[in-house]
Amino acid sequence: MTSPGADWCFMSLWETTGPLAQLGGTEDAGAGPVKHHPPVGGSRFRIVEFMPDQVQRPDLSAADFEIIQATQHVIEDAADPGMHRNDTVDYNIILSGEIHAVLETGAVLLKAGDVLIQRGTTHTWHNRSDKPCVFASIMVSAEPLPAPNKG
């Protein structure tokens, strides 16, 4: 699935729906609608391709989050419309290209072979290069963090 804002392309590979994965059956656990978060108690494994910033449409960021059913994770009034926080532990492995993980405390440049593990981190992604970045992302459902104080 490609986002309306041309920011990314999600390729869902696998999903588990509970704390114990099912070993039986023959159905494709990655088939079905593309969603951002895994089911509560489950996990989601996908490949994500992020396009360079210069071809993205930040004005369509809200539509990007809506199509993957993740609008509730967007940080309201953030300077960057892609800033969001997941209720997951995320294992992100950069396969090719490079991308900046932009956090509340600054940005970290990740290149092929790098791994970023996030635990409910407020973040967004920026590909400041001229080539796509591809990474594997395994998201594991987690107990949500309390909402941040706005005072």
N, C-alpha and C positions, 0 to 999 in steps of 0.2 A: 504494500500500500504506500503510495506517495502522498505527502501532505499537500494541502491546498497552497501553502506558502512556498513550496519547493524547497523546504528546509531539509527534509529527510525522507528516507524510504525505510519502512519497517518490513522485515521478512520474519514472520513468526515461525518458529521451528517446533516448539514443544511447550506444553502446559501441564502442570499437575494441579489437582483441585483440592488437595488436602495434605495434612502433614505426613501421610504415608502414601507414596506414589503407588499406582496400580501397575503391576507387572504383566497382567493378563490382557487379552484382547488384541485386536488388530486395527482398531481405528486410529486415524491420524490425530494425535492430541494437539497438533499445531494448526489444524484446520478450524475454520470459523472466523467470526469477525475479529479484526485486529483491535485489541484494547491495550492501553498502556500498562495498567496495574494487573498483577496476577489475582486470581480469586483469593479471598480471605483464607489463610492457612495454606495456600498453594505457592506455585512458582511459575515463572514465564521465562523462556529462553528465546532470544531473537538476535538477528543480525540487523544492525542499523547503519545506514549510509547517510552521512551528513554532507550536504552540498556546501560549497564555498559560500561565505557570507554574501559576496557580491551578487549572487544569483537568487538569494532568498528574498522573501516578501514579508518583512516584519509586521506590516499592516494586516496580514492574514494569520498572525500568531494565534488569536482566539479560535479561529476556524481549525487550525492545526490541532489544538488541544481538544476541541469538540469532537472531531472525527475519531479520536482514539479514546473518547469518554474519560477525559482527565481534567476537565475544567475546574473541578473542586480542588485540584492540587496547585493551581496557579496562584502566585503571590500577588494579591491585589495591590495596586498602586506602586509596584516595583518599577524602577527606571527601565529595566529590560522586560519587554512583554513575554519573554520565554522563561523567566524565572519561576521555578516551581519547587515543591518539596514532596518527595515520595514517602509513602508509608511502607517502605521496603528496605531490605538490605540488598544493595546492587553490586554485582561483580561485573565490571566493565573491562574488557580486554581489547586494546587497540590492535587491529589486524593490519591496517594499511593507512597511510596518510598521517595527518596530525590534527589535533583539535584542542581547543582551550576549554577546560572545565572552569567555568566562572562561578565562584562561590561568593558568599557574603564578605569574605575576608580578602579576596583577590582572585587572580586567575592562575591556573597551572597548565602549562603546555604538556600535552601527552602525545607521544609518538608511537609508531608501530612497536609492539612488544611491551608497552607499558600497561600497568593494571591500576585501576582506580576502584577502591571499595568504598561505597557510600552507605551511611546509616542514617537515613532521614535527613540528608544534607539539602539545604536550600541551594539550588544551582540552576544553571543553564549551560548551553553548549554554544561555542562559536568556532567555526572553521575559518580562520583568517588566511588560509592558504588559497592556492588557485586549483587545487585538486580535491576530489571527494575524500572523506575520511570514512573508513569502515571499521566498526567495532562490534564485538559480541557482547551482549548484555544479558545477564541472568539476574532476574529480580525475584526475591524471596519475600513473601508477605511477612509483615512484622507488626508488632503492637505500635500504633501511632504515637508520635511524640505530642506533648501538649502544644496548643497553639502558642506561637511566640507573642510576648508582650509587645504592645504597640505604644508604650508610654515612655 
